[in-house]
C-alpha cells in the first residue's frame, strides 16, 4: 500500500502514547504486518479483556482484513480507517505504511469525531 502517513515506527510509538491520553480511548496498538503488537497497549487503569492468545488472534485477523481491503483500492480509493461499534467497545483501525493502528474506545464514542482526532494526531510531525 502506498504510504499515506510517512512516519517511522518511533514516531508512531509516540503517537500511541499521545492517543492513550484521550479520555474515550482505552487501547492503542501498533500492529506490524506479521500481526505482532510493536507499540502501545492499554491504559494503566484498564485491564485487558482477553488473554494473550486471544489478542494475538485478533491482531492477525485485523492484519488479514486490512490486507484484503487493499484489493479494492483501485476502484474505491485507499481506506482511511475502519470502525465497528460493539456492545462493549468501539474498535477502529488505521492502515499506516506497513502497520495498522488499532484503537479501542468507549462504546458510546462519536466514531467520526474520534477518528478525526486520531487522524490529526497521526499526521502531526
N, C-alpha and C positions, 0 to 999 in steps of 0.2 A: 504494500500500500504506500502511496506517495505520502511523504511526511507532511502532515498538516501543522503539527506543532514540533518544530525542530528544537528539542530540548535534550540535554544529556541526562542520564539516569540520576546523577547527583542533584541536578536542578529539580527533577521530578520528585525526588525524595523530600526536598524542601517544600514542594507544593503539597505533598501528602501531609506534612506537619502543619502547614498553614490551614488546609481544609479541615483537619481534625479539630481546629479551634471553633468551627462553626457550631452553634447550638444544635441545629437539626441533624447534623451528621454524626453517625455512630462509628463508622468504619471507613477507612480509605486504604486501599491497597493497590500497589503497582504490581501487575502480573506480567511475567515475561511470556515469550512465545511457547515455552515449554509447560506453561501452567503453574509456574512457581511464584510465590509471593516474594518479591525482591525488595519491597519497601512498604512502609505503612503498617497499619494494624488497627486494633480497636482503641477507643478512648480508654483511659486508665480506669474510669468508673464503670465500664461496661464489660461484662463477661461475654466471651464468645459463645453463641448458642449451639455450635456444632463442635464435634471433636475434630482432631487434625485430619483424619481420613476423609471426613465429610467435606471439610474445607478444601482439601486437595481435589476432590471430585468436582466441587463447584467451580474451582478455578479452571480445571481442564475443560469442563463443559463450556465455560464462558469463552475461553480462547478459541475453541472449535466454532462456537456460534458466531463470534466476531469474524473469524476467518471465512466462514461460509457466506456472510453478508457481503463480502468483497465481490462476490460473483455478480452482483447487481450494480456495482459502482458505475459501470459503463452507461447504464440507462437511467439510473436514479440519482447518481452522484454519491459522493462519499458519505458515510454515516458520521454524523457529528456526535450523537450519543443515542443510547437506547435506555429505556426505563420500563420497569414493571412495578405496579402497585400491588403489594401483597397485604394480607391481613395484618401482619406484624411489622412490616418494613417496606420501604421503597428501595429497590435495587436499581442502580444506574451504572452504565458502563460507557467509557470514553476511549475509543481507539487513539493511541498516541504512538506514532512511529511503530516500533516492533512490540510495544507494550499495550496493555489495556489497564486503564484506571478503573477500579471497581469501587463504588460508593454504596454504602448502606445508610439510609436516613430514616428518620421517624416516619411512621405510617401516614400521618396527616400533612406531610410536607407538600408545598406547591412545587410540583415537578419542574415546570418550565422556569420558574423563578430561581430555584436552586440550581438547575442545570446551567442557567445563565451565569450565576455566580461562580460555579465551578469552571466553566469555560474561560471566564475572565481571569481567574486565578491561574489556570494552566498557561494562558497566553502571556501573562506578565513576565518580563525579563528580570 
